[in-house]
Amino acid sequence: MPATEKLAISLPKDLIEKLRRAREEGRIESVSGHIADLLRREDDWLDARATLDRIYESCPEPEAEHYAWARRALGAGPGSGPGGPAGTPAGAGPGERPPGTPGSAGSGGRPPGTPAKPAA
């Protein structure tokens, strides 16, 4: 086991309660151990973020139709789900895919810009 050193830190009360509740419910073994695990994982998250940034650099920006699909799928924004005007439905049924993705409505199962294959 690595050498440890005691450190006193100040946290907002709501976070302290959250940590204590997690320990009492058995979701974490100890507050110190949980914080140490989170700090160890920070590098993994930074690496993942850097990877995603590299991927997204080569992708085009999402278009309005993609944002609209996401709002419907998540039930967020005007006219979506129970929070929308007069409880309008979210509009993104189970399995609905983003515009332009294989199998999405209007794509014929093809990525955007991919011509349809002639019928064989």
Residue frames as qw, qx, qy, qz and C-alpha x, y, z in Angstrom:
[[0.000, 0.890, 0.456, 0.000, 0.00, 0.00, 0.00],
 [0.388, 0.561, -0.056, 0.729, 1.43, 3.41, -0.91],
 [0.296, -0.226, -0.485, 0.791, 2.38, 5.73, 1.90],
 [0.085, -0.781, -0.513, -0.346, -0.43, 8.06, 2.90],
 [0.218, -0.001, -0.306, 0.927, -0.54, 11.46, 4.47],
 [0.005, -0.699, -0.672, 0.245, -3.48, 13.12, 6.17],
 [0.125, 0.140, 0.229, 0.955, -4.85, 16.25, 4.49],
 [0.141, 0.594, 0.612, -0.502, -7.72, 18.46, 5.62],
 [0.093, 0.200, 0.503, 0.836, -9.80, 19.95, 2.81],
 [0.306, 0.365, 0.406, -0.780, -12.86, 22.17, 2.73],
 [0.013, 0.234, 0.817, 0.527, -15.85, 21.15, 0.61],
 [0.440, -0.234, -0.110, -0.860, -19.35, 22.52, 0.21],
 [0.487, -0.128, 0.681, -0.532, -21.78, 20.93, 2.69],
 [0.843, 0.285, 0.043, -0.454, -23.84, 19.29, -0.05],
 [0.641, 0.479, -0.600, -0.011, -20.78, 17.41, -1.33],
 [0.070, -0.353, 0.818, -0.449, -19.83, 16.31, 2.18],
 [0.686, 0.056, 0.457, -0.563, -23.35, 14.95, 2.69],
 [0.810, 0.427, -0.263, -0.306, -23.18, 13.19, -0.68],
 [0.396, 0.470, -0.767, 0.184, -19.90, 11.51, 0.26],
 [0.291, -0.213, 0.756, -0.546, -21.18, 10.48, 3.70],
 [0.792, 0.191, 0.210, -0.541, -24.40, 9.09, 2.23],
 [0.727, 0.458, -0.488, -0.152, -22.43, 7.07, -0.35],
 [0.172, 0.380, -0.840, 0.347, -20.28, 5.62, 2.43],
 [0.488, -0.062, 0.610, -0.621, -23.28, 4.83, 4.64],
 [0.830, 0.316, 0.062, -0.455, -25.08, 3.14, 1.72],
 [0.772, -0.207, 0.561, 0.214, -21.99, 1.07, 0.94],
 [0.674, 0.730, 0.102, 0.045, -21.44, 2.59, -2.51],
 [0.391, 0.715, -0.454, 0.361, -17.91, 3.62, -1.49],
 [0.762, -0.200, -0.513, 0.340, -15.59, 2.09, 1.09],
 [0.423, -0.572, -0.250, 0.657, -14.27, 5.38, 2.41],
 [0.205, 0.957, 0.118, -0.171, -14.40, 9.07, 1.59],
 [0.230, -0.741, 0.507, 0.375, -10.60, 9.27, 1.34],
 [0.508, -0.033, 0.798, 0.321, -10.43, 6.20, -0.89],
 [0.454, 0.711, 0.535, 0.033, -13.17, 7.53, -3.15],
 [0.102, 0.959, -0.106, -0.241, -11.46, 10.89, -3.59],
 [0.362, -0.527, 0.674, 0.371, -8.13, 9.13, -4.26],
 [0.550, 0.277, 0.754, 0.229, -9.83, 6.95, -6.93],
 [0.350, 0.882, 0.306, -0.076, -11.37, 10.01, -8.58],
 [0.077, -0.879, 0.354, 0.311, -8.00, 11.77, -8.67],
 [0.477, -0.248, 0.770, 0.345, -6.34, 8.69, -10.17],
 [0.505, 0.510, 0.680, 0.152, -9.03, 8.54, -12.88],
 [0.131, 0.871, 0.045, -0.471, -8.56, 12.20, -13.77],
 [0.128, -0.503, 0.655, 0.549, -5.72, 11.36, -16.17],
 [0.319, 0.246, 0.888, 0.222, -7.92, 8.74, -17.87],
 [0.255, 0.806, 0.484, -0.226, -10.65, 11.35, -18.37],
 [0.015, 0.803, -0.260, -0.536, -8.14, 13.84, -19.76],
 [0.230, -0.226, 0.827, 0.460, -6.81, 11.20, -22.18],
 [0.312, 0.502, 0.804, 0.058, -10.36, 10.32, -23.25],
 [0.174, 0.874, 0.221, -0.395, -11.18, 13.99, -23.78],
 [0.083, -0.632, 0.521, 0.568, -8.04, 14.49, -25.88],
 [0.285, 0.072, 0.896, 0.331, -9.00, 11.47, -28.00],
 [0.267, 0.714, 0.638, -0.110, -12.52, 12.81, -28.52],
 [0.054, 0.843, -0.076, -0.530, -11.12, 16.22, -29.43],
 [0.162, -0.372, 0.731, 0.549, -8.91, 14.59, -32.09],
 [0.282, 0.364, 0.871, 0.169, -11.88, 12.64, -33.46],
 [0.188, 0.825, 0.472, -0.248, -14.14, 15.68, -33.58],
 [0.105, -0.649, 0.315, 0.685, -11.47, 17.79, -35.30],
 [0.089, -0.121, 0.806, 0.573, -11.92, 15.61, -38.38],
 [0.116, 0.544, 0.831, 0.029, -15.74, 15.62, -38.22],
 [0.014, -0.472, -0.271, -0.839, -17.97, 18.36, -39.54],
 [0.193, -0.041, 0.480, -0.855, -19.94, 20.44, -37.09],
 [0.177, 0.435, 0.874, -0.125, -23.42, 19.15, -36.29],
 [0.084, -0.278, -0.406, -0.866, -26.17, 20.74, -38.34],
 [0.439, -0.170, 0.215, -0.856, -29.50, 22.09, -37.10],
 [0.818, -0.069, -0.389, -0.418, -31.24, 18.78, -37.89],
 [0.611, 0.065, -0.709, 0.345, -28.81, 16.94, -35.59],
 [0.019, -0.114, 0.514, -0.850, -29.50, 19.33, -32.72],
 [0.633, -0.105, -0.074, -0.763, -33.26, 19.01, -33.33],
 [0.793, -0.030, -0.596, -0.119, -33.02, 15.21, -33.26],
 [0.402, 0.082, -0.692, 0.594, -31.02, 15.35, -30.01],
 [0.292, -0.138, 0.308, -0.895, -33.59, 17.65, -28.41],
 [0.779, -0.082, -0.261, -0.564, -36.40, 15.27, -29.40],
 [0.740, 0.061, -0.659, 0.121, -34.48, 12.17, -28.31],
 [0.315, 0.038, -0.630, 0.709, -33.65, 13.73, -24.93],
 [0.234, -0.739, -0.630, -0.051, -37.06, 15.31, -24.47],
 [0.345, -0.504, -0.154, 0.777, -35.48, 18.75, -24.11],
 [0.077, -0.088, 0.324, 0.939, -36.38, 22.09, -25.59],
 [0.479, 0.228, 0.113, -0.840, -39.59, 23.54, -26.97],
 [0.777, 0.217, -0.231, -0.544, -42.27, 21.11, -28.01],
 [0.553, 0.256, -0.792, 0.043, -40.57, 18.06, -26.62],
 [0.414, -0.131, -0.840, 0.325, -41.89, 15.69, -24.04],
 [0.329, -0.698, -0.623, 0.130, -43.91, 16.45, -20.94],
 [0.316, -0.533, -0.135, 0.773, -42.03, 19.73, -20.42],
 [0.137, 0.116, 0.491, 0.852, -43.07, 21.00, -23.86],
 [0.384, 0.001, 0.009, -0.923, -46.20, 22.93, -24.70],
 [0.795, -0.025, 0.024, -0.606, -49.38, 21.06, -23.74],
 [0.702, -0.275, 0.653, -0.071, -47.38, 17.87, -23.07],
 [0.705, 0.576, -0.288, -0.297, -46.45, 17.29, -26.69],
 [0.977, -0.106, 0.123, 0.139, -44.67, 13.99, -27.35],
 [0.444, -0.633, 0.424, 0.471, -40.90, 13.87, -27.56],
 [0.632, 0.691, -0.145, -0.320, -41.04, 12.61, -31.15],
 [0.282, 0.556, -0.781, -0.031, -37.98, 10.42, -30.95],
 [0.928, -0.176, -0.047, -0.325, -39.28, 6.91, -30.64],
 [0.736, -0.444, 0.498, 0.117, -37.27, 3.96, -29.37],
 [0.737, 0.059, 0.524, 0.422, -34.45, 3.19, -31.75],
 [0.399, 0.907, 0.124, 0.050, -34.77, 6.43, -33.72],
 [0.738, -0.108, 0.111, 0.657, -31.34, 7.34, -35.05],
 [0.096, -0.676, 0.052, 0.729, -29.75, 10.74, -35.68],
 [0.620, 0.741, 0.059, -0.251, -30.33, 12.20, -39.15],
 [0.428, 0.752, -0.494, -0.083, -27.92, 10.90, -41.75],
 [0.315, -0.429, 0.840, -0.111, -26.94, 7.79, -39.80],
 [0.286, 0.045, -0.891, -0.350, -27.44, 4.36, -41.30],
 [0.203, -0.400, -0.891, 0.073, -31.03, 3.31, -40.75],
 [0.052, 0.419, 0.374, -0.826, -32.36, 6.79, -39.94],
 [0.437, 0.717, 0.526, -0.135, -35.46, 8.13, -41.62],
 [0.324, 0.925, -0.048, -0.194, -34.59, 9.82, -44.90],
 [0.168, -0.690, 0.653, 0.264, -31.16, 8.27, -45.21],
 [0.867, 0.302, -0.306, -0.254, -32.25, 5.02, -46.78],
 [0.927, -0.329, 0.082, 0.159, -29.83, 3.46, -44.30],
 [0.707, 0.390, -0.022, 0.590, -26.93, 5.38, -45.85],
 [0.398, -0.494, -0.152, 0.758, -24.62, 8.02, -44.38],
 [0.276, 0.871, 0.149, -0.377, -25.27, 11.54, -45.73],
 [0.166, 0.762, -0.467, -0.417, -23.85, 12.15, -49.16],
 [0.325, -0.173, 0.908, 0.197, -23.74, 8.45, -50.03],
 [0.501, 0.181, -0.405, -0.743, -25.54, 7.77, -53.31],
 [0.832, 0.014, 0.393, -0.391, -28.19, 5.07, -53.43],
 [0.258, -0.238, 0.872, 0.340, -27.06, 1.80, -55.00],
 [0.548, 0.141, -0.439, -0.698, -28.96, 0.79, -58.12],
 [0.833, -0.089, 0.373, -0.398, -31.43, -2.04, -57.58],
 [0.134, -0.383, 0.877, 0.256, -29.88, -5.39, -58.47]]
